[in-house]
């Protein structure tokens, strides 16, 4: 079979193309040639505010869902947005299938002790124009000032790096004279990532997985939302 996911694959710009209009550049003809079961598993609809669906995107998604044996989207907002794009006969195929990262405690069977006074933060810089708009510098300065106040309350700050572009926030922390440790998680194995997040009391996250992973291990989460 073919398993597609997880991840926020239903988005128009990280692999911009006119073949499908979303991250997997697969044509309708190629979808037709698939002869094995297709599973769409815990995928997200990650359009930013102001980004609009194209006719090609809608046609491709409809073709994929028509072909698929199971279609699970990782949050209820994504479920509702994709249903809007489909004909009535396909809408019942869409189900809520949470990302497995949100179920880490269920899978590994552990309880988390929240008393470390360690706060994690992650900022994202892919597609930064869509995330921050014209207020980028002001937003980054304000978040850094907030982290300074948290550090001054005797919390230990951990900066969580999911990909190398996340490191662009460090100069803002340094200008505010925030004491912090960097937890560099790029290419880390799952056990290493879980160990890192388990030590934290609270995570302030911009990336989806900087919210889903701490939720899954039992951290408190504050979302820095940039799309629904």
C-alpha positions as CSV (number, residue, x, y, z in Angstrom):
1,X,0.0,0.0,0.0
2,X,0.8,3.7,0.0
3,X,0.8,5.6,3.3
4,X,0.8,9.4,2.9
5,X,1.6,11.5,6.0
6,X,1.8,12.7,8.6
7,X,2.6,16.4,8.3
8,X,0.9,19.5,7.1
9,X,1.0,18.4,3.5
10,X,-2.1,20.3,2.4
11,X,-0.3,23.6,1.8
12,X,0.5,25.5,-1.4
13,X,4.0,27.0,-1.0
14,X,6.7,24.7,0.4
15,X,6.7,22.8,-2.9
16,X,4.8,25.2,-5.1
17,X,3.6,23.5,-8.3
18,X,0.8,23.4,-10.8
19,X,0.7,19.6,-10.9
20,X,-1.4,19.1,-7.7
21,X,-1.3,22.6,-6.1
22,X,-0.1,21.1,-2.8
23,X,3.1,19.5,-1.3
24,X,2.9,16.2,-3.2
25,X,3.3,17.1,-6.8
26,X,1.3,14.1,-8.1
27,X,-0.9,14.4,-11.2
28,X,-4.5,13.0,-11.5
29,X,-3.2,10.5,-14.1
30,X,-0.5,9.2,-11.6
31,X,-3.2,8.9,-8.9
32,X,-5.2,6.8,-11.3
33,X,-2.3,4.5,-11.9
34,X,-1.9,3.5,-8.2
35,X,-3.2,0.0,-7.9
36,X,-2.7,-0.6,-4.2
37,X,-4.6,0.7,-1.1
38,X,-3.9,4.4,-0.3
39,X,-3.9,5.6,3.4
40,X,-3.9,9.3,4.1
41,X,-2.8,9.5,7.8
42,X,-2.9,12.5,10.2
43,X,-2.3,15.1,7.5
44,X,-2.9,18.8,8.2
45,X,-4.4,21.6,6.2
46,X,-1.8,24.4,6.7
47,X,-2.9,27.4,4.7
48,X,-2.0,30.8,6.2
49,X,-4.5,33.6,6.6
50,X,-5.0,35.2,3.2
51,X,-3.9,32.1,1.1
52,X,-6.6,30.8,-1.1
53,X,-7.3,27.4,-2.5
54,X,-6.8,27.0,-6.3
55,X,-9.0,25.0,-8.6
56,X,-6.1,22.6,-9.2
57,X,-5.7,22.0,-5.5
58,X,-9.4,21.3,-5.1
59,X,-9.4,18.9,-8.0
60,X,-6.3,17.1,-6.8
61,X,-7.6,16.7,-3.3
62,X,-10.9,15.4,-4.6
63,X,-9.1,12.9,-6.8
64,X,-6.9,11.7,-3.9
65,X,-9.7,11.2,-1.5
66,X,-11.8,9.4,-4.1
67,X,-8.9,7.0,-4.5
68,X,-8.0,6.6,-0.8
69,X,-9.2,3.8,1.5
70,X,-8.7,5.9,4.6
71,X,-8.4,9.7,5.0
72,X,-7.5,11.0,8.5
73,X,-6.8,14.7,9.2
74,X,-4.9,15.6,12.4
75,X,-7.2,18.4,13.7
76,X,-10.9,19.2,13.5
77,X,-10.2,22.5,11.7
78,X,-8.5,20.7,8.9
79,X,-11.3,18.2,8.7
80,X,-13.9,20.9,8.3
81,X,-11.8,22.9,5.7
82,X,-11.2,19.9,3.5
83,X,-14.9,18.8,3.7
84,X,-15.8,22.2,2.3
85,X,-13.9,21.4,-0.9
86,X,-15.4,18.0,-1.6
87,X,-18.7,16.8,-3.2
88,X,-21.3,15.5,-0.8
89,X,-20.5,11.8,-1.5
90,X,-16.9,12.1,-0.4
91,X,-17.3,14.2,2.8
92,X,-18.1,11.1,5.0
93,X,-14.7,9.6,4.2
94,X,-12.9,12.4,6.2
95,X,-12.2,11.4,9.8
96,X,-10.3,13.0,12.7
97,X,-7.0,11.1,13.1
98,X,-4.7,12.9,15.6
99,X,-1.0,13.0,14.9
100,X,0.7,10.2,16.8
101,X,3.0,12.7,18.6
102,X,-0.1,13.8,20.6
103,X,-0.5,10.3,21.9
104,X,3.1,9.7,23.1
105,X,2.1,9.0,26.7
106,X,-0.5,6.4,25.5
107,X,2.0,4.7,23.2
108,X,5.0,4.6,25.7
109,X,2.8,4.4,28.8
110,X,4.4,6.9,31.2
111,X,3.3,9.8,33.4
112,X,5.1,13.1,33.4
113,X,6.1,15.0,36.6
114,X,5.6,18.7,36.0
115,X,7.8,20.4,38.6
116,X,11.1,21.3,36.8
117,X,10.7,25.1,36.4
118,X,12.0,24.6,32.8
119,X,10.3,26.5,30.0
120,X,10.8,25.6,26.3
121,X,10.3,27.9,23.4
122,X,10.3,27.4,19.6
123,X,10.0,30.1,16.9
124,X,9.6,29.2,13.2
125,X,11.1,31.0,10.2
126,X,10.0,29.0,7.2
127,X,7.5,31.1,5.2
128,X,8.3,33.9,7.6
129,X,6.5,36.6,5.5
130,X,3.2,34.7,5.9
131,X,3.9,34.0,9.6
132,X,4.9,37.5,10.7
133,X,3.8,39.9,8.0
134,X,5.1,43.4,8.3
135,X,5.4,43.1,12.1
136,X,8.3,40.6,12.2
137,X,10.8,42.6,14.2
138,X,8.2,43.9,16.7
139,X,6.9,40.4,17.3
140,X,10.3,38.8,17.7
141,X,11.3,41.6,20.1
142,X,8.1,41.2,22.2
143,X,8.5,37.4,22.4
144,X,12.2,37.8,23.5
145,X,11.1,40.4,26.1
146,X,8.5,37.9,27.4
147,X,11.2,35.2,27.7
148,X,13.4,37.7,29.7
149,X,10.5,38.2,32.2
150,X,10.0,34.5,32.5
151,X,13.8,33.9,33.0
152,X,13.8,36.7,35.7
153,X,11.1,34.6,37.6
154,X,13.8,31.9,38.0
155,X,12.6,29.7,35.1
156,X,15.3,27.9,33.0
157,X,14.8,28.7,29.3
158,X,15.3,26.0,26.7
159,X,15.3,27.1,23.0
160,X,14.0,24.2,20.9
161,X,15.4,23.9,17.4
162,X,13.4,21.7,15.0
163,X,15.2,22.9,11.9
164,X,18.2,25.2,11.4
165,X,16.2,28.3,10.4
166,X,14.8,28.3,14.0
167,X,18.2,29.5,15.1
168,X,17.4,33.0,13.7
169,X,15.7,33.8,17.0
170,X,18.8,33.5,19.2
171,X,20.1,37.1,18.5
172,X,16.8,38.5,19.9
173,X,17.2,36.5,23.1
174,X,20.8,37.7,23.4
175,X,19.8,41.3,22.9
176,X,17.5,40.9,25.9
177,X,20.2,39.2,27.9
178,X,18.2,36.1,28.3
179,X,20.0,33.1,29.8
180,X,19.0,30.0,27.7
181,X,20.1,26.6,26.6
182,X,19.7,25.3,23.1
183,X,18.2,21.9,22.6
184,X,19.1,21.1,19.0
185,X,16.7,18.5,17.8
186,X,17.4,18.5,14.1
187,X,17.7,14.9,12.8
188,X,17.3,13.6,16.4
189,X,15.7,10.1,17.0
190,X,12.3,9.9,18.7
191,X,13.7,8.8,22.1
192,X,16.0,11.8,22.2
193,X,13.2,14.2,21.4
194,X,10.9,12.7,24.0
195,X,13.6,12.9,26.6
196,X,14.1,16.6,25.8
197,X,10.4,17.5,26.0
198,X,9.8,15.4,29.1
199,X,12.1,17.6,31.2
200,X,10.0,20.8,30.5
201,X,7.1,22.2,32.5
202,X,5.7,24.4,29.7
203,X,6.4,24.9,26.0
204,X,5.7,28.1,24.0
205,X,5.5,26.8,20.5
206,X,5.1,28.3,17.0
207,X,5.6,25.1,15.0
208,X,2.7,22.7,15.1
209,X,5.0,19.9,16.4
210,X,6.4,22.3,19.0
211,X,2.9,22.1,20.4
212,X,1.9,18.5,19.5
213,X,5.0,16.8,20.9
214,X,4.9,18.6,24.4
215,X,1.1,17.9,24.5
216,X,1.8,14.3,23.9
217,X,4.4,14.0,26.7
218,X,2.2,16.0,29.2
219,X,3.7,19.5,29.1
220,X,1.6,22.6,29.4
221,X,1.4,24.3,26.0
222,X,1.1,28.0,24.9
223,X,0.5,28.3,21.1
224,X,2.0,31.1,19.1
225,X,-0.5,30.6,16.2
226,X,0.2,31.7,12.7
227,X,-2.6,29.8,10.9
228,X,-5.8,28.1,12.0
